[in-house]
């Protein structure tokens, strides 16, 4: 039986339409000013009360340099859509590359895509409706807010948002770039609003606003601000003095937000000047630095609501204290800023900007996930249908439709059973594995990918006679081990949850079985070896 073409097609069919500046914005949206960072500011005070979140973000910017420089250099060397799957499958091992990237950037992202509509509601919509009810005294707005909390409404709301995000993603990257620019302006207005609000508040003023807003939500007038502090201290919260150990331990938490500033590499076959490594460093590490500086500033400004109150509030939230439910709020820095504000225009800009930022991320995730599946289909691992481009739009339509189904499949149980999150706390292992493999790939690049490596301008740089990429790879591996240590030893970070860990490992086992079954079937029954593809760079 004759060996068919190594790849599904001789040409990818994708077109380079994204500029490096749009790639920078793409990565800023991926990190998001109002998404995973919320959980960093919620979790850090509860788990490491002696930490300085601002300093932790600044240290994270520096600590991630080997990781992101490695991503940038490898992506520029293998400028094809599909991201780290492309170079990991050529430099490390195709099975590991498929399992790690499909799990991290497709399967588990369906979970996040499913819960993002819920986040948009409780982060942006709910506090905005509460604030409007406070301004107007409208009981109808309060009733609407309550109704939106029902699982049935949440499911409908979520499906609609995911479907609209799909519709924005389907027309292709040329259209998405235009949408991204508009939504990014909205996000920047949200960022400006939260800075102005927190910059102009004081602990005394905030305490008065907090007491008034919570009184309007509960119908009880009391010193809620002091009650939060007192209850937290009685429950065991003790912020104490600044601690270097707590601050360093907060770096893995900060990675929950700063750990995604490289997703433009998933589109390397659609980015102009993709082979210019300096431009990839600009779009990738530039997004991490800019976002990290914003979060560091936010850490400083949140002290203006009262450092003890801020820490106490999130301590109670993560402890599941009934006082949080009694106050009818879901703590976040967006909600805190809206309470602090006495300006309806700033409230509106913040609500709209934060919602647009997360919704933009939802569109972006369709783009990213579909490109990973596209690349794996081109290598004949996933079904060929997932690599087909639309007749009207230059985009992997079938892959996006599968992504939609996967996202809705996660949304429904997440809306009905909010505690389901407990079973997926260990999904961080998927991201850590991807980081670790990138470290390995960067370290071995000058040797296993010598021809490609030596063709790149950065190959001339050496440290003590060792190629700079190899040095970056080793430093990245050490950083990954640092992250793994804290995730494995700090229960609140979720990795040592036996049930969740078993689920994550089961997904890995299934994907490994799929890979080798697919390879065996195609070699035995169709007469060709899928692993021949990994000896070449995929077609342009």
N, C-alpha and C positions, 0 to 999 in steps of 0.2 A: 504494500500500500504506500502510495507516494506521500511524503511529508508535505502538508500544505504550507502556505505562507506562515511565517513565525507569528506575525501579528494579525489581528482580525482584518485590518486594512493597511494599505501601504501609506496612507496619509491619515492623520488624526481627524482632519476636518475642522478643527478649531482655528480661530482667527485671533491674532494678537491685537486687542483693542483697548486694553487697560494701560494707562500711563503709570509710571512709578509713583507719582503723587497720589493717584487714586488707590494704588496698592497700599500706600501709607495710611490713607483714610480707612481702607478695608481692614487693616490690622488694628487701627484704633477702635473701629466698630466691634471687631472680634473681642478685644479686651473689654470694651464697653465701660463707659463712665458710670452706668447705673445697672449693672447686672451682677456678676459674681462678686464684685467688690463690696456689695452690701453685706454679704455673708462674712467677709473678712472683718468688717467693722463690728458686726454682731458677735462673731466668735472670739476674736482676740481678747477683749476685756474679760470674757467669761472664763477662758481657758488659761490665759497668761496675764493676770491682772497687773503684773509689774512691768509689762511691756510698753514700749513707746512705739505706737503704730506708725507714726511719721518716720522715725528712724528705721523701722523694719522695712518700709517700702523703699527707702533710699538704699539700704543694704541689698535688697532684692534686685534692684536695678543693676548693681555691680556684680552680684553673685550669678546672675543669669547671662552675663556677657559671653562666656564660653558656649553655652547652649545656643544662644541666638546667632552668634557669629558662625557657629557650625552649621546651623540651618541655612543661613544666608549663603555661605560658600558652597555647600553641597547643592542647594537649589539652583544657584547660578551655573554650576557645572553640569547639572542634569535638568535643563530648562524645559520640562514637560509637565503638563497638568496631571495631577495625581499626588503631588506633594511628596512627603517622606516615603510613601510606599515605593515610589519610583527608584530612589537611590538606595533605600534599605534593601530592596529585593536584588539589587545589583552588587551591593557591597557587603551585606551581612548574610542573609539567607532568605529566599523567596517565601518560604512557609512562615517564618517569623515575621517578615514584613507584612504579609497578608493578614495574619491573625492580629498583630498589634495594631495596624492602622484601621482595619475594618472595625475592630472592637472599639478603639478609642475615638475614631472620627466619623463613624457611621452608626453602629449599633447603640452605643451609649449616648450618642448625641440625640438619638430619637427620644430618649428619656428627657433630656434637657429641653428639646424642642416642644415636648408635650407639656412641660410645666412652665415654660416661658409665658404663655397667655395668663396663667394664674398669677405669675409674678407681676405682670403688667397691671393686673387688677389690684392686688393688695399693696403694691409699691406706689403706683401712680394714680389709679382711678379712685380707690377707696379713700385715701387721705384727702384727695381733692374734693370728693363729694362731701366728706365730713367737714372740710373747711368751708365749703359753700353753704352747708346746712348751718354752720356756726355764724356765718356772715348774715344769712337771710332768715334764720329761725325756721326754715322749712322742714316740716316733719316728713314731707313727701321724699325729699332727698335722703333722709335718714332711712326711710322705709325701702327706697331703691337700693341703698347700700347694703341693707340687710338681705334683701332678696337676691342680690348678686352673689351672696355667699353660698347659696344652695348648690349642691352638686350638679343638679340638672341644668341650671343656668350657666354654671362654670363650664360644663361640657359643651354646650351650644356656643358660648362665647369663645371657648378655646378652638373648637373646630372651625368657626368662622375666621378667626385670626390666622390659623395655620393655612386655611384655604386661600385667603387673600395674600398671604406671604408667598405661597406657591405661584399664584397668578403674577406676582411681581417678578418672580425668579424665572419663569418659563420663557419670556421673550429673549433671554440671552444676556450676555455680559455687557454688550453695548448699551442696552436699555437699563440694566441694573446700575451701571456706573452713574447714570443721570439721576436715578432715584436715590442712590447713596449720597450724592452731593447735597440734595435737598434735605434729606433726613439728617445728615450730619450737621447742617446749619441749625436745625431744630435742637439737636443734642447739645451743640455749643451754647445756644441760648439757655438751655437748661443748666449747663455748667456755670455760665455767668450768673444766672439767677441764684443758684445755691451759694455761690461765693459771696454775692452781695448780701444775701439774707444772713448768713452766718457771720459775716464780717461785721455786721451792724447790730448784732444782738449781744446781750450780756446775760449772765446767770440770773440776775434779778428779773430782768424783763422776760426772759424765757420762762421762768417759774410762773409768772403771772399768766402768760399766754397758755402754758401747758395746763394750769389749773382751770382756766376758763374753757378751753376746748374739751378737755375730758369731762368737765361738768356738763357741757352741752350734750355729750355723747351718752353719759350715764344718768343724768338727771340728779346727780349728787354733787353738792358744792362742798369741797373740802380741800385741804392742802395736799393734793395728789403728788406734787413734786417731792415734798419732804417724805411722804408716805413711801414712795418708790425707794428712796435712799434708806429709810429706816428698815423697810421690809427686807431689802437686799442684805444689809448688814446683820440683821437678825438671822438671816438664812445662811450666813457664813461668808458673805462677800467681804474681802479685806484687800483693798487695792495696794496698800503698802507703798514703798518707795520704788523708784526706777530700778529695774533689774536688767543687766546685760543678757543674762541667760534667758529670761522671758522674751526679751526683744529678739534675740537670735532665733529662738524657738518659734517666733511669729513669722519668720520668713516662709516656711512651708504653707502657712495660711495665706500669706500675701500672694503666693504662687497660684492660689485658686483664681485670682483675677489676672495677674501679670503673666500667667503661664500659657497664654494663647496668642501672643503677638506675632505669630509666624504664619498664620493661615493663608497669607497671600501665596505661599509656595504651592498651594493646591491648584493655583491658576497659572503656573509658570509657562504653560503653552499658550497663554492668552495675554501675557504681559509684554509690553514693548521693552526692548533692551534687557531682556531677562538674563542674558549671559554676563551682564556687567555687575560684578560682585559688589562694588562700592554702592551701587544703587539699591541692591537687595539689602545690604546692611542698613542703608538709610531708611528703607520702608519697613524693615523688621525691627531692628534695635531702636530706631527712632520712635516707633510707636510705643515701645516698652518704656523708654525714657520719659516721653511726654505724659503717658498715662500715670506712670509711677510718681512723677512730680505733682500731678493733680491730686492723687490720693494722699501723698505726703502733706500737701497743703490742707486737704480736707481734714486730716488728723489734727492739724493745728487749730483749725477753725471750729471743730466740734467741741473743743474745750470751752468755747464761749457759751455753751448751754450749761456748763458746770461739769467738770471732769468726773466728780463723784457720782453725779446723777447719770451721766452717760454710761459709765461702767456698771452702775447698779441696774439700770434699765435692761441692758443686754444680759447681765448675769441672771436676772429674773426670767428673761425670755427663754434663755437656753436651759434654765432649770425647770421650765414649765410651771412657774409659779402662777397660781390662780389670779393674782392681782392683775396680770397682763390681760387675761380674758375679761376681767371685771371692768377694765378701762376701755375695752372695745377698740384697741389699737394693735397693729402689727409693727413693732419697732423697726425703723430703718433710718438711714440718714436723710432720705428724701422726706419721710414723714416728719422727722424732727424739724427739718428746715421749714416745712409747710406750717407746722405749729408755731415756729418762731416768727414767721412772716406776718405782717399786718398789711400786706399789699396784694390785692387780688390779681394784679397783672403779673407780679412775680410768681405767685402761686400757679397761675395758668401756664406761664412759660416753663416752670419747673415740671409740672405734671405732663405737659405736652412733650417737652424735650426728653424727659426720662422714658416716657412711653414709646416715643419714636426711636430712641436709641436701642431699646430692647426689640422692638418690632423690626428694625433694620437688621438686627442680629438674626432674627428668625428667617428673614429673606436670605441673608448671607449663608446660613447653615444649609439651605437647599443647594446653593451654589457649591459649597465646599463638599458636602456629602456626595453629591452627584458626580463631582470630578474624581473623587477617590474611587467610586464604583466604576466610572468610565475607564480609568487607567487599569483597574483590575480586570475589566472585561476585555480591553485591548490585548492584554497578556493571556487571554483565554482562561482565566481563573473563574470569574463570574460569567453568567450567561451572556451571550453575544448581544441580546436585546438591550441590556443595560448600557451598552456602549454606543447604541445607535443615536444619532443626532436627529432632531426634528426636521421636517421638510421645510417648514417656514422659518423656524428659529434655530440658530446654531447653538444648541444646548442639549444635553442628554435627558430628553423628556421622560423616558421610561424610568431612569434612575431617580428622577425627581418625584415621579408618581409613587414609586416604592418608598421613598423617603417620607412622603405624605402619609401613606398607610402606616408606616412604622411609628411616626410621631403621634398620630391619633390613637394608635393602639396603646401608647404609654399615657396619653392624656386622660383617657377615661378612668382607668383605675386610680391615677394620681388625684383626680378630682373627687372620686367617691371615697377613697381611703387615703387621707392626707398623711397618715403615719407610714404609708408604704415606703416613704423615703428611707426609713430605717434599714430596709433590706437592700439598699443600693449605696450605702455610704462607702463601700470599698471600691467603687468604680474608679476612684483615683488611681488604683493600681494599673488600670489600662493606660492612663496618661503617663504614669511613671515608667512603664515598660517602653512606651514610644520614645520618651526622653532618653532612656538608657541606651536603646538601640541606636539612636542618633549619635550619642556619644561614642559608641563602638564604631559606627560607620565613619565618623569624623576621624577617629584615631587610625583606622586601617586604610582610609582613603588613599594616602600616598603609595600604598603597597598593593592593595587589591584592585584599586582603580587607577593604577599608575599612568596609563596612557591619557585618561581623561584629566587626572590631576595635573600632570606635567604640561598639559595644553593650556592651563589657566594661568593668568598673570600672577596670582598670589602664590604659585608654587615655588617662586624664587625666595620666599621669606622663610627663614629658618631660625631656630633658637638653639644655640649650642650644637648646630649641625642637624637638628631634628626638625622636620617640616612643621610649620606653625599649625597646620591642621591636626597633626598627630598630638601636639601639645594641647590644643583646644579640646580634642576628644577626651584625653585623659582627665583634664580639669572638669569637663562635663560629667564624666562617669563619677568622679568624686562628689560633685554636687548632687547627682542623683542618689548616691548612697547616703548623703546627708539628709536629703528629703525623705528617703525611705526609712531612715532611723526614727525620725520624729513621727511619721505617719504610723509606724509599727509599734511605737512605745507610748504614744499619747492616745488614750482611748477616745477622747472627744473628736479626734481627726478621722475616725471611722474605719481605718484599714483593718484593725484587729477585731472587727465584728464577724464572728464565725459564720453566721448565716449569710451575710452579704458577701464575704470572701468566697464561700462555697458557690454562690451564684456566679460570681465573676469568673472563677476558675472553670465552672461548667461551660460558660460561654467560650472560653479559650479552647477547652477540649473539643467542643462541637466544631469550632472553626478549623482546628488542626485536622480533625477527622474529615471534614469537608474538603480541605485542600488536597490531602493525600488520596482521598477517594476520587476526586476530580482528575488528578494527575494519572492515577492508575487506569481509570476508565478510558480516558482519551488516548493513552498510550496503547492499551490492550485492544480496544474496540474501534478506535478511530485512526490508530496508526501514527500518532505524532506525539512528540514530547513537549509539553508546555514549558518546560524549564529551559528550552533553547532561547526563549525570549529574553531571559535574564542575562544573556551574554552580550546583549546589545542595548543601546539607548532606544526607547520607543520612538516611532516616527514622528516627525514634525507635524 
